[in-house]
Amino acid sequence: MRHRRRQARLVPVALAVLGLSACATPPDRPAVSSYSCMLAVRDTVPPQGDDKRAHCMVAAGIAQRCSVFEADLAGLGKEFSDVFTPGGDASWADWRADRAGIRCARRGRDPAVLAACCAEAGY
């Protein structure tokens, strides 16, 4: 009986979270699913000369056009896959570059501003 009451209390909370999450979706989101959104943004970032700079720029784009959570998820997922991929190069420095990109995303959508911010952060 207590279990049903607890479930009944969670239903309104779950509905509120679902409703509010729709409000947080950027209007120019390139894809519906998280994975597709991350790939779409990654594919729009021009090639970078440095791997860490690419991490910074892509994470900034994902944070802006998908969500900050998805930018974190993409960075962690990339490093996690590097651990289990032969020849993969899992790196704490890549994760730090991702986090810098997420911070840079708050500065604006202009690619030049993002590039300057990543450069200021050392990437």
C-alpha positions as CSV (number, residue, x, y, z in Angstrom):
1,M,0.0,0.0,0.0
2,R,2.8,2.4,0.9
3,H,4.5,1.5,-2.4
4,R,1.4,2.6,-4.4
5,R,1.2,5.9,-2.5
6,R,4.9,6.6,-3.2
7,Q,4.3,5.8,-6.9
8,A,1.3,8.1,-6.9
9,R,3.4,11.0,-5.6
10,L,6.1,10.4,-8.2
11,V,3.7,10.7,-11.2
12,P,3.2,14.5,-10.9
13,V,6.9,15.0,-10.4
14,A,7.7,12.9,-13.5
15,L,5.2,14.8,-15.6
16,A,6.6,18.1,-14.5
17,V,10.1,17.1,-15.4
18,L,9.0,15.9,-18.8
19,G,7.1,19.1,-19.4
20,L,10.0,21.3,-18.3
21,S,12.6,19.4,-20.3
22,A,10.7,20.2,-23.5
23,C,11.0,23.9,-22.5
24,A,14.8,23.6,-22.3
25,T,15.2,22.3,-25.9
26,P,17.0,24.8,-28.1
27,P,14.9,25.9,-31.1
28,D,17.7,25.2,-33.5
29,R,18.3,21.7,-32.2
30,P,19.7,19.7,-35.2
31,A,18.2,16.3,-34.3
32,V,15.7,14.8,-31.9
33,S,17.9,12.1,-30.2
34,S,20.9,12.9,-28.1
35,Y,23.3,10.9,-30.2
36,S,22.1,12.3,-33.5
37,C,22.3,15.9,-32.1
38,M,25.8,15.3,-30.9
39,L,26.9,13.9,-34.3
40,A,25.2,16.7,-36.2
41,V,27.0,19.3,-34.2
42,R,30.3,17.5,-34.4
43,D,30.0,17.4,-38.2
44,T,29.4,21.1,-38.5
45,V,32.6,22.1,-36.6
46,P,35.5,22.7,-39.1
47,P,38.6,20.5,-38.7
48,Q,40.9,21.8,-36.0
49,G,44.6,21.6,-36.0
50,D,44.7,20.3,-32.5
51,D,42.7,17.5,-30.9
52,K,42.2,19.5,-27.6
53,R,40.9,22.5,-29.6
54,A,38.5,20.2,-31.4
55,H,37.2,18.9,-28.1
56,C,36.7,22.5,-26.9
57,M,34.9,23.6,-30.0
58,V,32.7,20.6,-30.4
59,A,31.7,20.6,-26.7
60,A,30.8,24.3,-27.0
61,G,28.6,23.6,-30.0
62,I,26.9,20.6,-28.3
63,A,26.2,22.6,-25.2
64,Q,24.6,25.4,-27.3
65,R,22.6,23.4,-29.8
66,C,21.8,20.3,-27.8
67,S,22.3,20.7,-24.1
68,V,25.0,21.0,-21.5
69,F,24.2,17.6,-20.2
70,E,24.6,16.1,-23.7
71,A,27.9,18.0,-24.1
72,D,29.1,16.3,-20.8
73,L,27.8,13.0,-22.0
74,A,29.5,13.3,-25.4
75,G,32.8,14.1,-23.7
76,L,32.6,11.2,-21.2
77,G,31.4,8.8,-23.9
78,K,34.2,9.7,-26.2
79,E,36.8,9.1,-23.5
80,F,35.1,5.9,-22.3
81,S,35.1,4.5,-25.9
82,D,38.8,5.5,-26.2
83,V,39.5,3.2,-23.2
84,F,38.1,0.2,-25.0
85,T,39.1,1.0,-28.5
86,P,42.5,-0.4,-29.7
87,G,44.6,2.6,-30.5
88,G,42.2,4.8,-28.5
89,D,43.7,7.6,-26.5
90,A,41.7,8.2,-23.4
91,S,42.9,11.5,-21.8
92,W,42.0,13.6,-18.8
93,A,43.2,16.6,-20.9
94,D,40.5,15.9,-23.5
95,W,37.9,16.0,-20.7
96,R,39.3,19.3,-19.5
97,A,39.1,20.7,-23.0
98,D,35.4,19.5,-23.2
99,R,34.7,21.3,-19.9
100,A,36.3,24.5,-21.2
101,G,34.2,24.3,-24.3
102,I,31.0,24.1,-22.2
103,R,32.1,27.2,-20.3
104,C,32.9,29.0,-23.6
105,A,29.4,28.1,-24.9
106,R,28.0,30.7,-22.4
107,R,29.8,33.5,-24.2
108,G,27.8,33.4,-27.4
109,R,27.1,31.6,-30.6
110,D,29.6,33.3,-32.9
111,P,32.2,30.7,-34.0
112,A,34.9,33.4,-33.7
113,V,34.0,34.1,-30.1
114,L,34.1,30.4,-29.3
115,A,37.4,30.0,-31.0
116,A,38.8,32.9,-29.1
117,C,37.5,31.5,-25.8
118,C,39.0,28.1,-26.5
119,A,42.3,29.8,-27.3
120,E,42.2,31.8,-24.1
121,A,41.6,28.6,-22.2
122,G,44.7,27.2,-23.8
123,Y,43.1,25.1,-26.5
